[in-house]
């Protein structure tokens, strides 16, 4: 079971990034997928969650209206589109499959001018 994130980087405030998480080793289409983040000196927090078929999503209040989680079950990939980024969005972002207890290695997102 493996999750591999990509797409992080340095972006200016107000900019956008799209994170991807490629899954392998389990039946991706059967499971809820989540994105978490951890800022320096803080605990890991849930950012967004998507149901197995993609029809239901949930977001942290801090990212509602700015971030969009989606998935492509044919590609075993979950995405996080992040718009209107703020300095407080700076964190390591992790992909998580709760039911198979798997975490990705994380990808750094830095929002700074």
VENSULSUL-V46866 format. One line per field, one symbol per residue. ss: DSSP state (A for helix, B for strand, O for the rest). phi: phi as a letter, one per 40 degrees, with the letter a starting at -180 (. if undefined). burial: I if it has 24 or more other ideal C-beta (glycine too) atoms within 12 Angstrom, else O. A space follows every 10 residues. Layout:
ss: ???
phi: ???
burial: ???
This chain:
ss: OBBBBBOOBB BOOOOOBBBB BBBBOOOAAA OOBBBBBBOO OOOBBBBBBB OOOOOOBBBO OOOOOOBBBB BBOOOOBBBB BBOOOOAAAO BBBBBBBAAA OBBOOOBBBB BOO
phi: .abbcahcib acdgcbabcb bcbagacdcc bcbbbbabcd gbccbccaab cccgcbbbbc dcbdgbbbca abccbfbbbb cbbfcbdccc acbbcabdcb fbbccgbcbb bac
burial: OOIIIIIIOO IOOOOOIIII IIIOOOOIOO IIIIIIIOOO OOOOIIIIII OOOOOOIOII OOIOOIIIII IOOOOIIIII IIOOIIOOII IIIIIIIOOO OIIIOIIIII IOO
